[in-house]
Amino acid sequence: MGDILLSRNVAREIDLRKSSPWAKLDSRFKSADLVIGNLEGSVGSIANPADSLAKEMIFDIPKKDLKLIKEAGITALSLENNHSYDLGSTSKDSTSIEVLNAGIQAINFKISPRFFSLDKYIISVISVNTVPDREGHNEKIPSILLQQKLRLARSLSNFVIVSIHWGSELLDWPNNFQRTTAEWLIDNGADLIIGHHPHVIQQPEIIKGKPVFFSLGNHLFDQKYSETKEGLMVECIIKNGMAEYNGIITHTMKNSYFPEITRETRFDFPISKMREATSYSGITIIPVSTENCNENKIILEGYQQGRKLWKTTPILLISLEPANFDEKHNYLFTLQDHYSPIDGENGLRPYVYDITINALRDLWRGSALSRPLIDATLTPDKKTVVALHRGDSYINPDPSTKSRLIETYRWNGFGFSGAKDSVAREYGRKYFEPMMNKNR
């Protein structure tokens, strides 16, 4: 669903009517395995607002109303939007904690992707905001961090959903940024894009074979323009490894801000096929998200024929890819965020694992290769590492440098050696070029 407001006139109507905004929808929600909305605002109260206008534009969410979300059957909330810092520099983190404490999954950019196990499928959700918030935060796209999150989600899930705050308010068609961003997201692994922020419905489209819902409009909001009183909910049904989509249209009646279903529609979209699970010699890796609002720590579990073989401790994973370095092991190439005395920094460190029936066994825990590392991925044949480095060195570190270098490496059985591979270097140039001038 689209934007959810639990402040201003919506909060007043809840208090006046002493009922849930979702009283007419909760049976629909409770029949679903996963229900996701975008919560605009911060949990807490305004302390000494400067003036009435400032208060009007601050979306303060009463903590008591979070239970209404839980009781309605909404299972997860995206917290990435231009109002997530409305109550100060720590309010997104504190809101994430309050949402989790209410029994609802909180999805913000820092801890994306979040993994949901639904029957035999793993669904991943990445939440991102491109609209500057009160603290001046927003994600610039193309983005190295977002590309890493998409790579991790694509490797560990059957289906990748991107929930994105973007577009122009009250514009009922997508702008150029939305279109170019949608293409980039799909190129990097998104299977379904769900947009919000314009507060009006924008017509969904198929882009590069994937459904893009540019804007679902308002779900629960107090804007009074006629177009802002219409909302679109997307119903994604997965059967036999295929996904199809229905639309549920909601409307806010006069003198109320609570949504009601008015009609349903079937989208004439190509049926999406689920990605195959990551499996090695019959061992399937299942990710489990931890309930930590500050770090994206993930537990990896190994299964064979439905039986759990092992599980890891929580790992601060940045990205993960199956590798084909040689025929000796079932390799995983990962990037993790750790401190190292080599450079005295918290930074990306490449790790190589072997997947066995007894454990995920580490073969190599390295430094950031030859220079401080910004990102690294594998070539399509999964044999060569292509790395984007800062232009400084460990001898003369300069984290502020803007220069960038691309290097290639081959596994030597004990670590990585530099490789003069022109084909791999060209692949890296095309992969990293949109981000070459960006800081991590």
N, C-alpha and C positions, 0 to 999 in steps of 0.2 A: 504494500500500500504506500501512498505518498506521505506528505508532510502531516505530522501530528503535533498539535499545540495543546498544552495543558496549562496555559497561562491566560491572562487577560479575561476576555468574555467567556471563554470556554470554562475556565476555572470557576467563574461566577455562576455559570449555568449548572455546573456539577453540584456546587454547594446549594443552589436554589432548589433544584429538582431532587437532590439527594438520590441520584441514580447514576448508572454507568452510561457513558456515551455509546457503549457498544451493546446495550441491552438487546438490540434487534439484530446483532451480527454475531454474538458470541457462539451460537450453536454452529455457525458456519466455520468459525475459527477453530473450534474445538474438534472438528472433524478432520482437520489438517495435521500433517506431521510437523510442519515448520511454518510459522507465520512471522513475517518481518515487516517492520515499519520504520520510518525515519522520525526520531524524536527531536523536535526543535526546542532548544533551550537548555537550561542548567537547573539541576535540583537544588533548591534552597530559597532564600528570601533576599530581597533587595535591602541593603543597609544604606540609609540616607541617600536616596537618589538625588542627583543634582537638580533635576526639575521634572515636571510631569511628562515632557516629551521623551526624556531619557528613560523614564520608567515605562512609557508606552512601548518602547522598542527593545526593552529587556524582557526576555521570556524566562521568568522565574517559575519553576515547577514545584508545586507543593509536594513534599515527600509522601504525604498520605495518599496522593492520587496514583502513585505507582502501583499500588495494589489493584487498582481498577484495570490496569494493563494486564497484569498477571491473571486476574480473574476472568478477563475476556478471552483468554486463550492465545494472546500474542506472546510468542516465545522468544523473540529476539528483536533488538532495537539497534539501528544504526545511529551513532552519535556524531557523525561527521556532517556538520553544516555551519553556516555563518553565525549561528547563535550558541555554539557549544561552549564558548568562553564568556557568556553574558554576565556571569557573576565573578569574573576574575581569572587570573592566570592559572589557577589550579582547579577551576570548576569542571573542566572536562573529565579530569581524573576522578574527582570526587563524585561526579554524576555517574561515571562508569561503576564505581563501587556501590553506590546506592541502587543502581539498576540491578547489579548482580545480587545484592542483598535481598532484593525483592523477588528473586527467583527467576529473573529474566536474563537472557544472554545479552551482554553489552558488546557491540562491535564498533571499535574505533580504528583509526588507521594504524596506530602504533602496534596493536595486537592483531592486526589482520595478517594473513587470512585466519578466520575461525572455521573450524571443521565440525560438521554435523553428520553423524552416522544415522542414516535413515534406511532401515531394513538392510539390504545388501549394498547400498550406495553410500559413497562419501560425497557430501556437498560442501563446497568451500565458499565463503562469503568474504569479499574484500570491500571495506567501506572507505570512501575517499571524498574529500571536500576540495573543490577548486574555487570557491567563493571566499574572498578575504573575510575573516571574522573580526571580532572586536579587538583581538590581540594582534591582528595582522597576519594570522596564519592561513595558508592555503597551499595545496599541493600543485606545483607547476608540472604540466604534462607536455612532452615526454618527461618521465621521471625515473631515475635509477632505482630509487627505493620501491616505487610501484612496480617496476619491471621485475625486480627480485621477488616481490610478493606474488606476482602472477606466475612466475616460474615455479615457486614453491607450491602454490595451489594447484597448478597444472600437473605437477609430478605426483601429488599425493591425493588427488580427488578425481571423481568421475565427472564432476560438473562444477564449473567456476562461475559464480555470480558476482558481478561488480555493482555495488550500490553507490551511486555517485551524485553529489550535489553540484549542479552546474547550470549553465544556461542563463537566459535573461528573464527577469521577473515580468509576468503578465504577457509574455510573447508566446502566442499559441503555435509557433513553429520553431524547430531547432535552428540555432545559429551555426555559423561556420565552425566555431570552436567545438561545439558538441559533435558535429559530423567528423571532423578530423580526429578528435579524441576517441570517438567510438571505433574508428578504423584502427587506431594504434592499440587500443585495448584488446580488440579482437585478434590482431596480429600477434599479440603477446599472450593469448591464452584465454580471454574471456569467452564464455559460452552464452551468457545472458547478461544484458546491461539494463539496470533499473535506475532511472533518473528522477530527480526531484529538485526543487527550488523555484521554478517558474510560477508555481501556484495555480497553473491552469494545465489542462491536458494537452499534450502534444502528440500528434499521430505517430504510433509506432511504425517501424520499418524493419526490413531485413537488410542487413549490411554484411557483405562477405559471408553470407549464409547463416548469420546469427541474428536473433531477435534483439532489437534495441528499442526499449521503451523510454523515449527521450524525457518525458515528464508524466508522472501519474496524477499531477494536480494535487489539490488538497484532499486529505482524508478527514481530518478533524481540525478545523481552523475557524477563525472568526472574521475573515475578510468578507465584504458585503457585495463585491461585484458579482454579477450573475455567473460569469465563467469560473470564478473561484469557489463557487458552491457545488461544483461538479468534481467528482473524483473517479479514478480508475484503479481497481485492484486487479492484479494479474494472478491467475491461478495456473500454476505449472503442475501438470500431472505426468508422472513418470511410470511407464509400464513397459516391461520386457526390454529394458535398456533404451527406451525412446521417450522423449519429452514432447508434450504438446501443450498449447496455451489457450486459455479462455480469459475473457475479460468480464469483470463485474463492475457495473457502473453504479456509483453512489451519488446521492443528492442531499444537500442540507436544506431542510424545509424552512419556510419563513418563521422568524422569531425563534429559531433554534440553530445550534451549531453542530448537533449530533447527526452523523451520517445515517442514511437509510438506503438500502439496495433498491434500485429502480428497474434495472434490466440486466441481462447477461448477453454476451456475444462470443462467438467463436472466431479466433483469428485464423485466417487462411495462410498460415506460415508453414514452411517445410518442417517436418517432424525432426527434432534434434536427436542425435545419437549420443549416448553416454560414452565417455572415454573409458577405456579398459583400465582396470586396477593395476597398480604397480606390483609386478610379481616376478620373482627370481627363483628358478628351479622349484617352482611350486610353492614358494613362500611369498605371501602377500603382506605388504606393509600397510598398516592402518594408523593414521595420525589421530591423536587425541589432544584437543586444546585444553590447556590448564586455565583455571580461573584466576588469572593474574592480569591486572589492568595495566601494569607497568612494563612487562616484558612479554614478548611473544614466544614463550617457552612451550614446546610441543613434546609430548611423549610419543614415541614410535613403538608400535607393537607388531610382532611377527606372527602370522597365522598360516597354518597348513591344514587344508581340508576342514576348516571351521574350528580348529583347535589352536588356542593361543600357545605359542612356543616360548616367547620371551617378550619383555618390554624394557625400554630404556628409562633412565632417569630423565627429568625434563631437560630438554636441549634448547638453547637459544639459537634456533635455526633461522638463517637468512634466506638460503636457497638450498635446493636438493635436486640432484639429477642422477639418473642411472648412467654409469659409465661402461665403456667397452675397451678398457686399456689393453687387456690381453685375455687369454682363455683360462687364467689361473683362479680367478675369484669372481664372485658376483659383486661388482664394485658399486658403491655410492660415492659421488663427489658432492660435498656439501660446503657451504660457507657458514661460518658461525662468528658471532661477535664476542671477542674476548680481549682482555688486557694481555700485553706481552712486554717483558722487560727489554726485548730487542729494540723496540722503537719507543717504549714508554707511553704507548697509547692504547686506548680501547679501539679496536679496529677489526676488519674482516680477516679471518684466518681460514684457509682451506683445510678440510679434513677429508680423508679417504677411509671408507669402511668396507668390510667384507660381510655380506649377508649369509649367515649360516643357520642351521636348525637350532643352535644353542644360544646364539647371541648376535647382536650387531657388533662386530669386532672391529676395533679401530686399527688400521694399518699404518696411518700416517697422520700426525698432528703437526702441521707446519707453520712457519711464519707466513708473512704475506708475500711469499715468493721473492722475486729479486728487488722489488720496491714496494712502498706502501700501496695497498690494494684498494681500489674503488669498487670493482665488480669483477666477476669471472664467470664464464659459462663454457659449455662444451660445444665443439663443432657438431654438425648434424650426424656424423658417423660415431660420435661419442668417444673418440680416441684422443683428441687434442684439447687442451685447456687454452682458451683465449682470455687474456686478462687485460683489464683497463687499470692502469697504474697512475698514481700521481707522478709528476715529473721530478719530484725531489728524491732523496735517497735516505737510507738509514744513517749514513755517516753525517750528512748535513740535512736533517729533517726540516721541512718547511710546510706544515699543514695548510697554510694559506695559499700555496702556489696554485695557479690556474692552469699550468701546463699539464698535459696528459700524454701518456704513452701506451701503445698496445704491444703486448708481448705474447708469444705462444710457448707452450710447455708440453712435454711428453712425459708420461709416467715411466720411471726406470726400475720399478720394483721396490725402491726404498724411498722414493720421493720424486720430485720433478726436476727435469733438466730443460734448459732453454732449447727451443727448436726453431730453426730457420724454415718456417713453413709458410710460403707465400699465399697458398690457398686459404689456410686457416687465418692468416693475418687479414686477408681481404674480407673473409667472413666477419671477423671481429670489427673491422672498420665499418661495415654496413650495420652491424648489430649495435655498436656503441655510438655511431656518429651523431644521432639525435641528442645524446647526452654528453658529448665531449666537452662542452663548455660549462657543464653544471657541476656544482659541488654535491657530494654525497650528503 
